[in-house]
């Protein structure tokens, strides 16, 4: 084993540590998106089922429960596939853009649901901190997606079956 082999192994080992650290961060952010989106969906359902009736509370509760069940399955699928996506990024040398792509998508989803929640709760003028948080989520999501965009390649560099 040469010195070069040791450096490659160390870099790969650190890359896999980064994969799992970022995967846990993506897991936590996904749960946060799920919680905020649940509140936003309940807010929208409250506006949709605005009539006063005994079935109103049942309808809103049903929408919430079905949404949480469906979103939970989507979250679980995304978390399993993102771990594989990150690990394959180490092998292909594209780990950072892949992490940025997943984080950017989650941050943009969070900003959309946070905006819906903000609108359904009213737009108080003194809520400057909420505006700041909403703008930060949107800005960081866009920055992550800009980092994740593929670099321009010459047609001769593109290989058949290259998904990136």
Phi, psi and omega in degrees: 000128183266172178298324180296320179296323179295318179295320179295317179296320179294317179296318179294318180299315178294326177296319179290327173297316177298321178303310186283330174294314180290329178295320177295321176297318177295321176301310182295318178295325177296320177294321178296318176299318179299316180293316180292320180293326176299315178296322179293319179294320177297320177297317178293319178297325177295325178286324180289314180265061187280340181296150181271112177204167180287339181275349183301310181296323179294318180296315180296319178296320179294317178300315180298313183293317178294322178295314181297321179296311180295315180294327177295319177293320177297316178300315180299316178296318179294324181289321178293315182289329180291327177296316177294320179298318178292316180296321177292333176294328176293315182296325183268353180077026182232041184292311184299314177297326179291319177296316180297324179296315181289314178297320179297317178296318179294319180293322177293320176297319178298318180293324178294311181292325177294322177294318177298316178297320180296317180290319181291335178269000183097159181248077180292139183291331183276005182268055182293331180292322178293323176296321180295317179296316179298317178294323179294317179300315180295315182295313180294325176297316179293319178299316178298318180290330175291319177297324185279348184297145181290145178285148179296137181235153174282146184303327180290341179278340184283129178259153178295135179078016180276107184286338180274000000 
